Amino acid sequence: MQAIVGGFGLASVYIKMRKDEGGVAERLGLFAFSLSFLLSSTVEALPIYLQERRVLMKESSRGAYNISSYMIANTIVFLPFLFAVAMLFAIPVYWIVGLNPSIAAFAFFAFVVWLIVLMASSLVLFLSAVSPDFISGNSLICTVLGAFFLFSGYFIPKENIPKYWLFMYYVSLYRVRIIPRACLQEMIS
């Protein structure tokens, strides 16, 4: 439900997005907010992971299975669910906003959204493993995501980040990675 409401809500804001070069800032805003929404939308999985952790520790201490088996199984089980969430978000955003009406460009966009949601879910799983309880885990996740967003390059250019914080730019999940120019042009034109 969150993906559907978020997708339609975001699409309604950017429905009149300009298609010319003047709309580049609007497209960057769309993509930045999409990243923020998608990464923060997986925080609700924290209580599930915290609850499963008790069972995992008990079972792994008895030698029933190891932690890597749990991680692989968890990822495989969540792949279709996260794909559905990605599609529920991507379909309204992509088509209502009026990004490139090509099926290939939409498939690329949906694939990137799916990878973002999968990555965010993995981050929540990792942070829940090092958190003693829900309140600490929620605080840790919010702090990490906030720091990643701050050092992504959207607010402070890489050149202006103090040297001792520069590593955060490179590990930020929000940072725009190098996307082949042809793929980016295909998606936004």
N, C-alpha and C positions, 0 to 999 in steps of 0.2 A: 504494500500500500504506500509505503514511504517513497519508493522509486517512482510509482505512477504519479502521485501528488507532486513530488519534487520535479519530475520531468515535465508535467503539464504546467506547473507554476513557473519554472525557469523558461519554458518555451513561450509562455504568455508575456514575459518581460522582454524577450528578444524577438518577438514576432515581427517587428518592423525594422529589423537589422538591415543596415545599408549594405549593398552588395559591392560598392565601389571601394577604392583604397581608403576613403574616410571611415569605413566601417571596420577597419583592422582593429582599432581599439575595442570596439564592441565585441568582435569575435574573440579577442584575447580575454576580455571580461567573461564572456560565455564559457570559454574553456577553463579559465582559472576558477570560476565559481563551480563549474561541474566537477573539477578535481577536488575542491574543498568539500562539496556535498558528498561525493562518492566515498572519499576517504573517511569522513566523519560518520557516514551512515552505517558503518560496520561496528561501531562501538557497542551496539546493543547485543553483540555476540559475546561480550565479556562475561556476563554471568553464566552463560552456557559453558564456556571454556573453564571458568573457575570451578564449576560444579563437576565437570568431567575430570578435572585435574586430580581430585581426590581419588576417584576410581582408578585413573591411570597410574597414580603413584602406588596404590595398593597392589594392583595387578602386575605392574612391572617389578615391584620388589619381590613378588612371589615367583617371578620368572615366566609368567603367562605370555607376555610379549614385551618387546622393547619399545622405547619411545619413538624411534624412527618408523616403526610399523604404524603406530598411532598417527604420526604426522602424515604419512603417505595416505593412509586410509581416510583420514579427515579431509585431506585435500581432494581426493577422488570423490568422496561423498558430497562435498560441497560444490564441486564443479558445475553440475547441472543447475543447482539452486542459484548460484551466483550468476550463471549465464542467463537465467530467467530474470533476475534482478537487473542485470545489465540491459537486457532487451526492453524491459518495462520502462527503463529510464531513457534509453537511446532512441526508441521509436518516436515518442512525442517530441523530444528535443530536436532531433535531426530533421524530421519532416516538417514540423510546425515552424521552426526557425527558418527553414528554407535553405539549408546548406545544399551542396551539390546534389542534384537529383539522380545521381548515378548509383546503381546498386553496388558496384565495386567500392565506391567512396563510402557508402553507408556501411558496408560490411567491414571496412577498415575502421570506421568510427566505433561501431559496435564491438569489434574485437578489442580495441584500445580500452573502451569502457569496461569490458569484461576483465581484462588484465589488471586494470586499476582496482576493481572491486576484489579480485583475487589477491592482489598484493596487499590491499588494506586488511583483508581478512587474515592473511598470514601475519601481518604486523600485530593485529589485535591478539592473535593466538600466541605470538612470541611474548608480547608485553603482559598477557595474562599469566604466562608461565613464571614471570619474575615478580608478579604482584601478590602480596599476601591476602588481599581482600578486594571487594568491589570498589570501595571508595579510593583506595590507593591505586588500583588499576585504572579507574576512570580518570583520576588526576594525572597519572603517568601518561596515558594515551593522549589526553588533551594537551599536556605540556609538550610531548614529542611532536604531535601534529602541528601545534602552534609554532614551535621552533622551525619545523620544516617549512611551513608556509612563510614565515618571516624571512628565512634565508633562501627562498626559492629564486630570487632575482626579480620578482614582481614589484617589490616595495623598495628594496635597496639593491642597486646595481652591483654586480660581482666586484667591480673595481673599487667600490666604496665600503665593502665589508671589511672590518678590521682583520688583519692577518690571522690573529688567534681564533677567529670564528669562521675563517674561510672553508675549513673542512665541512662545515654544516651546509654550505652551498652545494658541495659535491655529493653529499649523502641525502639531500632533500628529496622526498618523494614527489614534491610539487614542481621541482625544477623541470623546465622544458628541456627535454633531451633532444639530441639532434635527430630530427625527422627528415627523411629525404625530401628535398624541395618538391619533387614531383608528387609525392603522396600528400603533402600539405596543400599544394595548389589544387590537386584533384578534390580534396575534401571541402575546401572553402570556396571554390569558384562556382 
